[in-house]
Amino acid sequence: MILSAGMDTRGKRTVATDTPAQPQALAASAGDRDGEVDLSWRTVTGAKSYVIEKSDDPPTSTSWTHAGVCTRSVFTVKGLASGTRYWFRVNAVNANGQSGSSDPAMKIAP
């Protein structure tokens, strides 16, 4: 037993082995410039980064493409075609993997 060797394990920290929860409350709004959409969502506890994906309208299971990676719960997608309808979703990432996708949000790029 470890305690007999002079070590006390009562204060031992446990390490999470779960992937993060999926992001919630994704919102899309017009960015500061034409062709930009600002995204925001609730911070996910334990997430180290977020993967942002976009899709043309209508989204399908194969239409999602990488739009960026960030470490905060806000992101501006740039280089979009003005007047085009886009869909966005976010995944949280930690050392154990990636969450499921957020519910998608739609915005017509300004």
HELIX and SHEET records of a PDB file:
HELIX    1   1 ILE A    2  ALA A    5  5                                   4    
SHEET    1   A 3 ALA A  27  ALA A  30  0                                        
SHEET    2   A 3 VAL A  37  SER A  40 -1                                        
SHEET    3   A 3 VAL A  74  VAL A  77 -1                                        
SHEET    1   B 4 THR A  65  CYS A  70  0                                        
SHEET    2   B 4 SER A  49  ASP A  56 -1                                        
SHEET    3   B 4 ARG A  85  ASN A  94 -1                                        
SHEET    4   B 4 GLY A  97  GLN A  98 -1                                        
SHEET    1   C 4 THR A  65  CYS A  70  0                                        
SHEET    2   C 4 SER A  49  ASP A  56 -1                                        
SHEET    3   C 4 ARG A  85  ASN A  94 -1                                        
SHEET    4   C 4 ALA A 105  ILE A 108 -1                                        
END                                                                             
